[in-house]
Amino acid sequence: MAGVVASAPGKVLMTGGYLILERPNAGIVLSTTARFYAIVKPLYDELKSDSWAWAWTDVKLTSPQLSRESVYKLSLKNLVLQSVSSSESRNPFVEHAIQYAVAAAHATFDKNKKDELHKLLLQGLDVTILGCNDFYSYRNQSFYIGKLARCFLASNILRFLVNEFLFEIFVKDVNWVYQFSQIEARGLPLTPEALAVLPPFTSITFNAEDSNGENCKPEVAKTGLGSSAAMTTAVVSALLHYLGVVNLSFSNDQQNEKKDSADLDVVHMIAQTAHCIAQGKVGSGFDVSSAVYGSQRYVRFSPEVISSAQVAVRGAPLEDVVVDILKGNWDHERTKFSLPPLMSLLLIILSKPV
């Protein structure tokens, strides 16, 4: 089977704040142009002759921007996902997205379709995730400028080496360092138009030292556009389409409008559940809802609808849990919302409060 690519946007909550955590308070959430992408394809081109006797299948998760690759074994019986990588880094959002998407296929298919699903899963799952540059802030990190230089930022002093010459400059707002370095390396002016020529899905470097040169916990600074929700939704969407649970190949045919909406509802329920379990709490869900449906006026769902998934963490069969999730009373409210014509919002991230 051919691979599938799906994407989901980030979000900005315009109104609602903490009030949106309680029903019936509403909030206005806008989806962004920044998107997360998920690519799902078979890990192996052909099935081995003894593959039908296997109780586990292989799953590979790749994040090119972080230069990371994780390998898992997925139980075809109870859908447990077990890491077999030497790397200590884990991505619980993608891991739960995979488990709940596969469980949704098991929960909705009849016996004939389950046989096809089993055959497809035995080819393994190759999952790749990519996020737009806007999801990340490159504060206090070292990184490469193309193939010319390596940069270091400490105490607002940017040091970079080009052809064995060391340059030092003072920067007032370190959030602009990454874009500044990339643009300057290309000899471009510091303008919004120049930002657009930066390569998409640029590599992200972990900050492993503080300004004093001491080791600290490696981490990636984010811009708060809902990367985890967009990533979870993109992975769930790609997997559900790949496995045949939904068909997200939209058309302009009005007769398919209800079917398209029903498929998005399935994506929403599975993505919300996976995201909540991954973060260890049931949030308001506006970030996942906007990742699925776009900009909207939103009233949250009752947290009890995900209670069965919380029980699953303690050992309940995942397939049964997903059946309850799909049949649950999802009482959230959403009304399509958009900005006035010719109006755009530009987000500016400052290193310090104004």
ROBA-475875 format. One record per residue: x, y, z of N, C-alpha, C in turn. Coordinates in steps of 0.02 Angstrom, whole numbers, always signed. Each point is the difference from the previous one (the first is absolute). Example, Ala and Ser with C-alpha at 12.3 -4.5 7.8 and 13.67 -1.06 7.14 Angstrom:
ROBA-475875
npx	npy	npz	capx	capy	capz	cpx	cpy	cpz
+660	-284	+390	-45	+59	+0	+45	+60	+0
-18	+53	-36	+42	+59	+3	-39	+55	+37
***
This chain:
ROBA-475875
npx	npy	npz	capx	capy	capz	cpx	cpy	cpz
+42	-60	+0	-42	+60	+0	+43	+62	+0
-22	+52	-37	+37	+62	-2	-3	+37	+66
+48	+44	+10	+3	+38	+62	-54	+53	+2
-12	+26	+60	-50	+52	+12	+33	+59	+35
-18	+60	-22	+24	+61	+32	-60	+39	+26
+1	+18	+63	-54	+41	+30	+32	+56	+39
-36	+55	+6	+26	+57	+38	-55	+30	+43
+21	+37	+52	-47	+33	+45	+31	+66	+22
-42	+52	+8	+27	+66	+18	+10	+10	+74
+41	+49	+17	+6	+22	+69	-58	+45	+18
+3	+31	+60	-57	+39	+24	+23	+62	+38
-46	+48	+4	+8	+58	+44	-68	+12	+33
-2	-1	+65	-63	+13	+36	-7	+76	+9
-50	+28	-34	-10	+72	+0	-39	+23	+62
-52	-36	+18	-39	+16	+60	-17	-65	+37
-11	+6	+64	-20	-59	+39	+46	-13	+59
+66	+2	-13	+48	-10	+54	-15	-63	+41
+8	+5	+66	-14	-57	+44	-75	-14	+6
-42	+49	-17	-72	-11	+4	-24	-55	-46
+37	-12	-54	-21	-50	-49	+5	-71	+29
+33	-7	+56	+7	-65	+32	-67	-26	+28
-47	+45	+10	-64	-20	+30	-58	+15	-48
-44	-48	-7	-61	+11	-39	-46	+45	+40
-40	+42	-33	-8	+8	-73	+40	+60	-27
+54	+18	+33	+40	+57	-23	+29	-13	-69
-3	+50	-43	+24	-7	-69	+65	+38	-10
+36	-21	-51	+61	+34	-19	+5	+4	-76
+38	+48	-24	+12	+7	-71	+72	-23	-13
+7	-51	-42	+66	-27	-16	+11	+3	-75
+58	+25	-19	+18	+5	-71	+52	-52	-17
-8	-33	-56	+52	-45	-25	+52	+42	-37
+62	-24	+0	+56	+38	-29	+21	-28	-67
+43	+38	-34	+29	-24	-62	+55	-52	+14
+27	+1	+60	+50	-51	+19	-35	-67	+9
+28	-52	-30	-32	-66	+1	+51	-54	+18
-26	-54	+30	+40	-60	+11	-20	-51	-52
+49	-37	-25	-12	-50	-52	+19	-69	+26
-38	-50	-19	+15	-70	+16	-2	-41	-65
+51	-40	-9	+4	-44	-58	-1	-72	+25
-47	-40	-25	-6	-70	+20	+5	-43	-61
+43	-50	+3	+8	-47	-56	+22	-68	+29
-6	-53	-41	+22	-66	+25	+76	-1	+11
+20	-34	+53	+72	-5	+16	+34	-51	-46
-37	-52	-20	+27	-51	-45	-43	-5	-63
+31	-10	-57	-36	-4	-63	-39	-64	-7
+26	-54	+28	-32	-65	-8	-4	-35	+68
-50	-44	+6	-7	-42	+59	+45	-61	-5
+30	-18	+57	+40	-61	+2	-48	-60	+4
+25	-58	-20	-42	-59	-3	-28	-21	+67
+37	+13	+53	-22	-19	+67	-31	+57	+40
-15	+55	-35	-22	+60	+35	-67	-9	+34
-42	-45	-26	-67	-8	+29	+3	-30	+71
+56	-29	+16	+8	-29	+67	+26	+51	+50
+17	+60	-23	+28	+50	+44	-55	+29	+45
+18	+12	+62	-46	+31	+47	+14	+74	+8
+56	+22	-29	+21	+70	+5	+18	+25	-69
-6	+65	-10	+23	+31	-62	+46	+58	+18
+38	+22	-50	+50	+52	+12	-29	+70	-16
+20	+48	+40	-19	+70	-10	+63	+43	+5
+10	+42	-49	+57	+46	+1	-26	+72	-1
+24	+40	+46	-19	+70	+4	+62	+43	-13
-5	+44	-50	+57	+42	-19	-19	+73	+6
+45	+39	+31	-7	+72	+4	+64	+31	-30
+1	+14	-65	+60	+26	-33	+26	+65	+31
-46	+43	+23	+21	+64	+28	+40	-8	+64
-15	-53	+37	+36	-13	+62	+54	-52	-8
+8	-25	-62	+49	-53	-15	-11	-60	+46
-64	-19	+8	-17	-55	+44	-38	-54	-36
+13	-62	+20	-36	-57	-27	-13	-49	+57
-62	-19	+9	-19	-47	+53	-34	-60	-32
+14	-59	+28	-27	-62	-25	-41	-33	+55
-58	-27	-19	-46	-31	+48	-23	-67	-26
-27	-40	+46	-38	-60	-17	-72	+12	+21
-47	-12	-45	-71	+9	+15	-34	-68	+4
-29	-15	+57	-36	-63	+9	-64	+1	-41
-9	-51	-41	-60	-3	-42	-60	-27	+39
+12	-21	+62	-55	-27	+41	-28	+53	+46
+43	+30	+42	-25	+49	+48	+22	+72	-16
+35	+9	-57	+19	+66	-26	+48	+38	+46
+37	-36	+39	+53	+30	+41	+57	+21	-45
+27	+60	+11	+56	+25	-39	+62	+0	+44
+49	-40	-19	+59	-9	+42	+62	+26	-37
+36	+46	+32	+59	+28	-30	+58	-50	+2
+35	-5	-56	+59	-43	-3	+61	+40	-21
-5	+66	+2	+55	+44	-17	+46	+10	+60
+63	+13	-14	+47	+15	+53	-8	+71	+25
-31	+43	-42	-11	+70	+18	-49	+6	+58
+16	+45	+46	-43	+11	+58	-57	+48	-16
+5	+35	-56	-52	+49	-18	-63	-36	-22
-56	+24	+24	-65	-29	-17	-47	+57	-21
-48	-17	-42	-51	+48	-20	-68	-30	+16
-25	+13	+61	-63	-31	+21	-60	+19	-43
+2	+60	-30	-57	+22	-41	-5	-44	-63
+56	-12	-33	-1	-42	-60	-14	-73	+20
+29	-22	+55	-10	-69	+22	-73	-15	+13
-34	+45	+36	-71	-11	+13	-43	+10	-63
+22	+45	-44	-36	+9	-63	+1	-65	-40
+57	-34	-2	+5	-63	-36	-45	-54	+32
+4	-7	+65	-39	-51	+34	-75	+11	-9
-23	+61	+10	-72	+13	-4	-26	-1	-71
+41	+19	-49	-22	-4	-70	-7	-73	-22
+48	-43	+18	-4	-71	-17	-59	-32	+37
-10	+20	+63	-58	-26	+38	-65	+20	-32
-4	+60	-29	-61	+23	-33	-15	-44	-61
+53	-22	-35	-11	-44	-57	-28	-68	+24
+29	-26	+54	-24	-64	+28	-73	+7	+23
-16	+58	+28	-66	+9	+30	-55	+9	-52
+17	+22	-60	-51	+17	-50	-4	-50	-57
+49	-44	-9	+0	-46	-56	-35	-66	+16
-30	-30	-53	-27	-67	+7	+56	-51	-10
-16	-65	+2	+52	-51	-3	+41	+3	-64
-33	+10	-57	+36	+2	-64	+48	+59	-2
-23	+57	+23	+43	+59	+0	+56	-7	+51
-13	-35	+55	+52	-11	+49	+56	-44	-28
-18	-47	-42	+51	-41	-33	+45	+42	-44
-30	+46	-38	+39	+46	-42	+42	+47	+43
-29	+22	+55	+37	+43	+46	+61	-36	+28
-9	-63	+20	+55	-39	+27	+56	-7	-51
-18	-13	-62	+49	-6	-53	+38	+66	-11
-37	+55	+2	+31	+65	-10	+48	+17	+58
-21	-16	+60	+42	+15	+58	+63	-43	+1
-3	-60	-27	+59	-43	-2	+55	+28	-45
-18	+47	-43	+51	+34	-40	+36	+55	+40
-22	+9	+63	+32	+50	+42	-26	+70	-15
+13	+46	+45	-20	+70	-8	+62	+44	+2
+8	+39	-51	+55	+48	-5	-31	+70	+6
+11	+33	+57	-32	+64	+14	+54	+55	+4
-10	+53	-38	+45	+58	+1	-39	+62	+18
+27	+41	+46	-34	+62	+20	+44	+60	-16
-32	+54	-23	+34	+62	-18	-42	+59	+22
+31	+49	+31	-36	+60	+22	+28	+62	-32
-44	+46	-18	+22	+64	-29	+46	+37	+49
+44	+41	-27	+48	+36	+41	-34	+44	+53
-61	+24	-15	-33	+47	+45	-19	-31	+68
+2	-66	+5	-17	-32	+63	+57	+7	+52
+59	+19	-23	+58	-2	+44	+33	+68	+8
+25	+12	+60	+41	+58	+15	+71	-26	+10
+49	+36	-27	+68	-25	+2	+43	+38	+50
-29	+16	+56	+34	+37	+52	+53	-43	+34
+61	+30	+11	+54	-32	+37	+18	-69	-27
+8	-5	-66	+19	-64	-29	+60	+11	-47
+36	-54	-12	+52	+1	-50	-27	-35	-62
+20	+22	-59	-28	-27	-61	+47	+13	-59
-16	-30	-56	+41	+9	-60	-31	+52	-47
+42	+40	-31	-22	+45	-54	+22	-34	-65
-47	-34	-31	+16	-36	-61	+60	-45	+12
+50	+4	-44	+61	-39	+8	+60	+45	+16
-15	+63	+16	+55	+48	+8	+23	+9	+71
-47	-1	+47	+19	+22	+67	-38	-36	+54
+30	+2	+60	-35	-25	+59	-5	+58	+49
-60	+10	+28	-14	+57	+43	-10	-20	+72
+17	+45	+45	-13	-10	+71	-29	+63	+29
-53	-7	+40	-33	+58	+30	+3	-7	+75
+28	+51	+33	+5	+0	+73	-1	+72	+24
-45	+15	+48	-5	+67	+28	-7	+53	-54
-42	-14	-49	-15	+46	-54	+60	+16	-45
+54	-39	+5	+56	+8	-45	-1	-57	-50
-8	+16	-63	-1	-51	-53	+70	-5	-28
+29	-60	+6	+67	-12	-27	-7	-50	-57
+30	+16	-58	-3	-47	-55	+65	+0	-38
+18	-59	-24	+63	-11	-34	-13	-11	-74
+30	+42	-42	-6	-7	-72	+70	+0	-29
+15	-55	-35	+67	-7	-31	+56	+17	+50
-7	-27	+61	+50	+5	+54	+5	+70	+30
-45	+46	-18	-1	+66	+30	-58	+2	+51
+14	+24	+60	-49	+4	+53	-33	+69	+1
-67	+1	-2	-37	+63	+3	-43	-1	+63
-7	+58	+32	-42	+7	+59	-45	+61	-9
-65	-9	+13	-47	+56	-3	-46	-5	+61
-26	+57	+21	-48	+3	+55	-70	+1	-30
-44	-42	+27	-69	-2	-24	-46	+17	+58
-48	+45	-12	-45	+21	+53	-55	-51	+13
-25	-30	-53	-54	-49	+7	+23	-65	-32
+15	-50	+42	+29	-61	-25	-49	-41	-41
-65	+16	+2	-48	-37	-41	+13	+9	-74
+32	+56	-18	+12	+14	-70	+67	-27	-24
+40	-31	+45	+67	-21	-17	+0	-52	-56
-44	-48	+5	-2	-53	-50	-14	+28	-69
-55	+39	-5	-17	+29	-65	+55	+46	-24
+28	+40	+47	+53	+47	-19	+59	-37	-30
+21	-55	+33	+58	-37	-23	-13	-31	-68
-59	-31	-7	-16	-32	-64	-3	+51	-57
-30	+57	+13	-8	+50	-52	+67	+32	-17
+39	+18	+51	+66	+29	-11	+45	-47	-39
-4	-65	+15	+42	-48	-34	-15	-3	-75
-59	+20	-18	-19	+1	-71	+6	+69	-31
+24	+49	+39	+8	+68	-27	-65	+35	-14
-53	-17	+38	-66	+28	-11	-14	+56	+50
-43	+47	-17	-19	+53	+47	-44	-28	+56
-1	+35	+57	-41	-22	+56	-72	+26	-9
-38	-35	-41	-69	+19	-16	-45	-61	+7
-66	+11	+8	-46	-57	+2	+4	-43	-63
+13	+32	-57	+4	-38	-63	+60	-48	+2
+54	+23	+32	+59	-43	+4	-12	-61	+43
-43	+7	+51	-16	-57	+43	-30	-57	-40
-37	+18	-51	-36	-51	-39	+47	-45	-40
+62	+21	-11	+46	-40	-40	+39	-50	+42
-8	+2	+66	+34	-49	+42	-26	-70	-16
+43	-50	+3	-22	-69	-17	-52	-25	+50
-52	-32	-24	-51	-27	+46	+28	-59	+40
-30	-11	+58	+19	-56	+44	+75	+1	+16
+24	+59	+19	+70	+7	+16	+18	-41	+62
+60	-27	+1	+22	-41	+56	-2	+40	+65
-19	-35	+53	-5	+31	+66	+57	-28	+43
+35	+45	+35	+56	-22	+41	-19	+6	+73
+17	-50	+38	-14	+1	+72	+53	+42	+36
-23	+38	+49	+45	+38	+42	+24	-46	+56
+65	-17	+0	+27	-46	+49	+45	+34	+51
+10	+65	-7	+41	+37	+47	-32	+67	+16
+10	+24	+61	-26	+66	+17	+52	+52	-17
-14	+63	+17	+44	+55	-19	+68	-4	+32
+6	-39	+55	+65	-8	+34	+38	-61	-25
-27	-33	-50	+34	-58	-27	-15	-64	+37
-45	+2	+49	-16	-59	+39	-56	-40	-34
+0	-65	+12	-50	-43	-30	-69	+15	+29
-51	-4	-41	-68	+7	+22	-43	-48	-40
-63	-8	+19	-44	-46	-34	-14	+24	-72
+16	-41	-50	-13	+21	-69	-75	+11	-12
-16	+54	-33	-70	+14	-14	-7	+46	-60
-59	+0	-29	-15	+43	-57	-51	+52	+21
+15	+63	-10	-48	+52	+18	-54	+4	-54
-62	+8	+22	-56	+3	-46	-33	+69	+3
-40	+14	-51	-32	+65	-4	-71	+0	+25
-26	-57	+23	-67	-2	+29	-56	-4	-50
+14	-26	-59	-52	-5	-52	-35	-68	+1
+9	-39	+52	-35	-64	+5	+32	-55	-41
+66	-6	+4	+35	-49	-40	-20	-72	+18
-9	-14	+64	-17	-69	+19	-69	-20	-26
-49	+47	+2	-67	-15	-25	+1	-7	-76
+36	+44	-35	+4	-5	-73	+36	-64	-21
+53	-17	+36	+37	-61	-16	-43	-62	+12
-33	-3	+57	-44	-57	+15	-54	-7	-52
-32	+55	-18	-55	-2	-49	+25	-21	-69
+58	+24	-19	+28	-18	-66	+15	-75	-2
+29	-27	+53	+17	-72	+2	-64	-42	+0
-49	+19	+41	-63	-36	+2	-35	+2	-68
-1	+58	-31	-33	+7	-66	+33	-44	-52
+67	+2	-3	+36	-39	-49	-10	-75	+11
+2	-22	+63	-9	-71	+15	-71	-25	-15
-50	+39	+21	-69	-20	-12	-15	-5	-74
+27	+45	-39	-9	-3	-73	+39	-59	-29
+61	-10	+22	+42	-54	-25	-31	-68	+15
-29	-7	+59	-29	-64	+21	-70	-10	-28
-30	+52	-31	-65	-7	-30	-59	+14	+45
+14	+30	+59	-55	+16	+46	-39	+60	-25
+34	+49	-28	-32	+60	-28	+28	+13	-69
-34	+43	-36	+24	+21	-66	+4	+76	+2
+61	+26	+3	+10	+72	+6	+18	+32	-67
-11	-36	-54	+11	+28	-67	-62	+40	-19
-2	+63	+21	-60	+40	-9	-13	+17	-73
-64	+7	-16	-21	+22	-66	-51	+55	+8
-18	+30	-56	-50	+54	+1	-71	-27	-7
-7	-65	+1	-65	-32	-7	-41	+10	+64
-56	+35	-5	-40	+15	+59	-30	-63	+31
-8	-53	-40	-27	-63	+26	+47	-32	+50
+64	+14	-7	+50	-29	+46	+13	+44	+61
-36	+56	+4	+13	+48	+53	-12	-30	+69
-55	-37	+7	-16	-31	+65	+51	-54	+17
+21	-39	-51	+50	-52	+11	+66	+31	+22
+20	+55	-33	+62	+34	+19	-4	+25	+71
-57	+28	+20	-8	+25	+68	+3	-57	+51
-31	-57	-17	+1	-57	+45	+71	-27	+9
+39	+0	-54	+69	-23	+4	+42	+47	+44
-12	+65	-7	+36	+48	+43	-19	-9	+73
-63	-18	+12	-21	-11	+69	+38	-59	+31
+12	-52	-40	+38	-58	+25	+72	+22	+15
+30	+38	-46	+67	+26	+12	+2	+40	+64
-50	+42	+10	-2	+43	+59	-3	-41	+64
-44	-50	+2	-8	-40	+61	+64	-38	+17
+31	-30	-51	+61	-39	+13	+59	+46	+18
+6	+57	-35	+55	+46	+14	-8	+32	+69
-61	+19	+18	-11	+29	+67	+20	-50	+54
-21	-62	-8	+14	-51	+50	+75	-13	+6
+33	-10	-57	+72	-13	+1	+38	+58	+31
-20	+61	-17	+34	+59	+26	-9	+7	+75
-60	-12	+24	-14	+5	+72	+39	-52	+39
+1	-62	-24	+36	-54	+35	+75	+14	-1
+26	+26	-55	+71	+14	-6	+22	+54	+48
-42	+52	+10	+19	+54	+45	-20	-12	+72
-36	-55	+11	-16	-20	+68	-57	+38	+32
-39	+35	-39	-58	+37	+27	-48	+14	-57
-62	+14	+19	-51	+17	-49	-6	+76	-3
+30	+29	-50	-4	+73	-8	-65	+21	-33
-1	+63	-20	-61	+26	-32	-10	-29	-70
+54	-16	-34	-5	-30	-66	-6	+48	-58
+5	+66	+13	-8	+47	-54	+56	-5	-52
+60	-20	+22	+57	-4	-46	-9	-58	-49
-23	-57	+24	-13	-56	-45	-60	+14	-45
-52	+31	+28	-59	+16	-40	+17	+46	-58
+41	+51	+13	+19	+45	-55	+47	-34	-49
+40	-49	+24	+44	-37	-45	-40	-44	-48
-59	-21	+22	-43	-42	-42	-46	+41	-44
-34	+49	+30	-54	+36	-35	+19	+70	-23
+54	+28	+25	+19	+68	-18	-26	+52	+50
+2	+63	-19	-21	+55	+44	-73	-8	+21
-14	+17	+63	-68	-13	+25	-13	+35	+67
-65	+5	+15	-22	+16	+68	-10	-66	+34
+30	-10	+58	+4	-67	+29	-24	-1	+71
-40	-52	+15	-19	-16	+69	+22	-72	+12
+36	-11	+54	+31	-64	+12	-49	-58	+9
+25	-61	-7	-38	-61	+13	+2	-16	+74
-48	-40	+24	+1	-22	+69	+57	-49	+10
+43	+11	+50	+59	-44	+9	-18	-74	+9
-60	-14	+24	-19	-70	+13	+1	-43	-63
-3	+30	-59	-3	-39	-61	+65	-38	-12
+54	+23	+32	+65	-34	-7	+17	-42	+61
-47	-7	+45	+14	-37	+62	+20	-73	-14
-30	-31	-52	+17	-69	-15	+72	-7	-24
+25	+52	-35	+69	-1	-22	+48	+6	+58
-20	+38	+51	+42	+5	+60	+3	-67	+36
-54	-39	-4	-1	-67	+29	+47	-45	-39
+5	+11	-66	+43	-42	-42	+73	+3	+22
+19	+57	+27	+68	+8	+24	+14	-52	+55
-52	-21	+34	+7	-48	+55	-12	-72	-24
-4	-11	-66	-1	-68	-25	-62	-23	-36
-50	+42	-9	-60	-20	-37	+18	-11	-74
-32	-48	-35	+14	-12	-71	-11	+63	-41
+51	+18	-39	-2	+63	-37	-55	+1	-53
-12	-56	-32	-52	-3	-52	-69	+15	+30
-14	-28	+58	-64	+12	+34	-6	+73	+20
+56	+28	+22	+0	+71	+20	-17	+45	-59
+29	-14	-57	-12	+41	-59	-73	-6	-23
-29	-59	+7	-72	-8	-16	-40	+49	+42
+15	+3	+66	-36	+46	+44	+13	+73	-20
+62	+14	-19	+17	+69	-20	-40	+21	-61
-5	-44	-50	-35	+17	-62	-75	+4	+10
-26	-34	+50	-72	+1	+14	-18	+51	+54
+50	+34	+27	-10	+45	+55	-39	+63	-19
-23	+35	+51	-38	+62	-11	+48	+59	-3
+25	+14	-59	+45	+56	-10	-42	+64	-7
-7	+35	+55	-46	+56	+2	+34	+68	-9
+59	+0	-31	+33	+64	-14	-40	+38	-53
+10	+65	-1	-34	+43	-49	+52	+37	-40
-11	+4	-64	+46	+38	-44	-40	+35	-54
+18	+61	-11	-31	+40	-53	+56	+30	-42
-5	-10	-65	+53	+23	-44	+11	+76	+8
+63	+19	+2	+18	+70	+11	+57	+18	-47
-1	+61	-25	+56	+23	-42	+9	+75	+10
+60	+23	-15	+14	+71	+4	-34	+37	-58
-12	+65	+8	-29	+38	-55	+44	-3	-62
-28	+11	-59	+39	-1	-62	+59	+49	+4
+55	-20	-29	+62	+40	-5	+33	+14	+68
-23	-33	+52	+30	+10	+66	+44	-60	+17
+61	+14	+21	+47	-53	+20	+28	+17	+69
+18	-51	+37	+32	+10	+65	+72	-22	-4
+45	+41	+26	+71	-17	+3	+21	-6	+72
+27	-58	+18	+22	-12	+69	+73	+19	+8
+14	+36	+53	+70	+20	+15	+17	-27	+69
+53	-38	+5	+22	-29	+62	+59	+39	+28
-8	+27	+59	+53	+40	+31	+35	-41	+53
+64	+15	+10	+39	-35	+52	-20	+23	+70
-28	+60	+6	-21	+26	+64	-69	+32	-6
-41	+0	+52	-66	+32	-2	+6	+74	-16
-49	+25	-37	+0	+72	-17	-21	+40	+62
***
